[in-house]
Amino acid sequence: MGAPRRGVSHAASAAVAVAALGAFVLAGCGGKDQGPNARKPAQEAGAVVNTFERDLLAGDHQHICNEIFSSQVREQAGGRGCAGFLRRTAGPVKRSRIEVKAVALMGDTAKVRVETSASGQARVAETIELVRQGGRFRIASLSR
């Protein structure tokens, strides 16, 4: 296990690392029950991961850059060249999956613990960190 990856290449490579390990299938969304309003933000955080999965499968890199990545990650992935960066780095991945293990909410941030896998690769535990921007969650970074 390494330290959390952050910064210009870290946040961008976080999403790419997940993409390289596989396109995603949202397997579940959970976390500790923190009252009647806790489920909605947890579901929202899980939905970001689900949308990321669908966009990767569809090759909609522009949507990922504009709607899924935080502004910082988008800039770190090349700004206007973000979609091209993703296209080049995501590459073809076969039979890939992401299984959401838990969602932890902390104000305007969320940590989504996932386990990723792809054909010919071992399962890897990751944490996708989300931050609320423009009133909704967006991918901010990834750590192991």
C-alpha positions as CSV (number, residue, x, y, z in Angstrom):
1,M,0.0,0.0,0.0
2,G,1.3,3.4,-0.9
3,A,0.5,6.9,0.3
4,P,-2.5,8.6,-1.3
5,R,-1.7,10.0,-4.7
6,R,-2.5,13.7,-5.2
7,G,-1.5,16.6,-7.4
8,V,-1.3,17.2,-11.1
9,S,-0.5,13.7,-12.3
10,H,-1.9,11.9,-9.3
11,A,-5.5,12.9,-9.5
12,A,-5.6,12.5,-13.3
13,S,-3.8,9.2,-13.1
14,A,-6.2,8.1,-10.4
15,A,-9.0,8.0,-12.7
16,V,-6.9,6.6,-15.5
17,A,-5.6,3.9,-13.1
18,V,-9.1,2.9,-12.4
19,A,-9.9,2.9,-16.1
20,A,-6.8,0.9,-16.9
21,L,-7.8,-1.7,-14.3
22,G,-11.2,-1.8,-15.9
23,A,-14.4,-0.2,-16.9
24,F,-16.8,-0.3,-14.1
25,V,-19.8,-2.1,-12.9
26,L,-21.4,-0.5,-9.9
27,A,-21.9,-3.4,-7.6
28,G,-23.3,-1.6,-4.6
29,C,-23.3,1.5,-2.5
30,G,-23.2,1.5,1.3
31,G,-21.6,3.0,4.3
32,K,-22.7,3.8,7.8
33,D,-26.2,5.0,8.3
34,Q,-25.8,8.6,9.5
35,G,-29.5,9.5,9.7
36,P,-32.4,9.9,7.2
37,N,-30.4,12.1,4.8
38,A,-27.3,10.0,4.7
39,R,-28.4,7.7,1.9
40,K,-29.0,10.4,-0.7
41,P,-25.4,11.7,-0.7
42,A,-24.0,8.2,-0.5
43,Q,-26.1,7.2,-3.5
44,E,-25.0,10.3,-5.3
45,A,-21.4,9.5,-4.7
46,G,-22.0,5.9,-5.9
47,A,-23.7,7.3,-9.0
48,V,-20.6,9.3,-9.9
49,V,-18.6,6.1,-10.0
50,N,-21.4,4.5,-12.0
51,T,-21.5,7.3,-14.5
52,F,-17.7,7.2,-14.8
53,E,-18.0,3.5,-15.6
54,R,-20.6,4.1,-18.3
55,D,-18.6,6.9,-19.8
56,L,-15.5,4.8,-20.0
57,L,-17.4,1.9,-21.6
58,A,-18.9,4.3,-24.1
59,G,-15.6,6.1,-24.7
60,D,-17.2,9.4,-23.7
61,H,-14.0,10.9,-22.4
62,Q,-15.3,14.5,-23.0
63,H,-18.1,13.9,-20.5
64,I,-15.7,12.4,-18.0
65,C,-13.5,15.5,-18.3
66,N,-16.4,18.0,-18.2
67,E,-18.8,16.4,-15.8
68,I,-17.1,13.7,-13.7
69,F,-13.7,15.1,-12.9
70,S,-13.2,18.0,-10.5
71,S,-11.8,21.2,-12.1
72,Q,-8.4,20.4,-10.6
73,V,-8.3,16.9,-12.0
74,R,-9.4,18.1,-15.4
75,E,-6.6,20.6,-15.5
76,Q,-4.1,18.0,-14.2
77,A,-5.3,15.7,-17.1
78,G,-4.4,18.4,-19.7
79,G,-7.2,20.9,-19.4
80,R,-8.6,21.2,-23.0
81,G,-6.6,18.1,-23.9
82,C,-8.1,16.0,-21.1
83,A,-10.3,13.8,-23.4
84,G,-7.3,13.0,-25.6
85,F,-5.2,12.2,-22.5
86,L,-7.9,9.7,-21.3
87,R,-8.3,8.2,-24.8
88,R,-4.5,7.5,-24.9
89,T,-4.1,6.2,-21.4
90,A,-7.3,4.2,-20.9
91,G,-6.6,1.8,-23.8
92,P,-8.5,-1.4,-24.4
93,V,-9.4,-3.2,-21.2
94,K,-11.2,-6.6,-21.2
95,R,-13.8,-7.9,-18.7
96,S,-13.1,-5.2,-16.2
97,R,-15.1,-4.5,-13.1
98,I,-15.3,-2.2,-10.1
99,E,-17.1,-3.3,-6.9
100,V,-18.1,-0.5,-4.5
101,K,-17.4,-1.7,-1.0
102,A,-18.3,1.4,1.1
103,V,-19.1,5.1,0.9
104,A,-17.9,7.4,3.7
105,L,-19.3,10.9,3.7
106,M,-17.4,13.9,5.3
107,G,-19.2,17.1,4.6
108,D,-18.5,18.1,1.0
109,T,-16.2,15.1,0.4
110,A,-16.8,11.4,0.0
111,K,-14.5,8.4,-0.1
112,V,-15.7,5.5,-2.1
113,R,-13.8,2.3,-1.3
114,V,-13.8,0.0,-4.4
115,E,-12.2,-3.2,-5.6
116,T,-11.2,-3.2,-9.3
117,S,-10.2,-6.0,-11.5
118,A,-9.7,-6.8,-15.2
119,S,-9.0,-9.8,-17.3
120,G,-5.5,-11.1,-16.5
121,Q,-5.1,-8.7,-13.5
122,A,-5.3,-9.2,-9.8
123,R,-8.1,-7.4,-7.8
124,V,-6.9,-4.1,-6.4
125,A,-8.4,-2.1,-3.5
126,E,-8.7,1.6,-4.3
127,T,-10.3,4.6,-2.8
128,I,-11.9,7.1,-5.1
129,E,-12.1,10.5,-3.4
130,L,-14.9,12.9,-4.4
131,V,-15.4,16.5,-3.8
132,R,-18.6,18.6,-4.1
133,Q,-18.2,21.2,-6.9
134,G,-21.0,23.1,-8.5
135,G,-23.5,21.4,-6.1
136,R,-22.5,17.8,-7.0
137,F,-19.8,15.2,-6.4
138,R,-16.9,14.9,-8.8
139,I,-13.8,12.7,-8.8
140,A,-10.9,14.4,-7.0
141,S,-8.3,11.7,-6.5
142,L,-7.6,8.0,-5.9
143,S,-5.4,6.2,-3.4
144,R,-4.6,2.6,-2.5
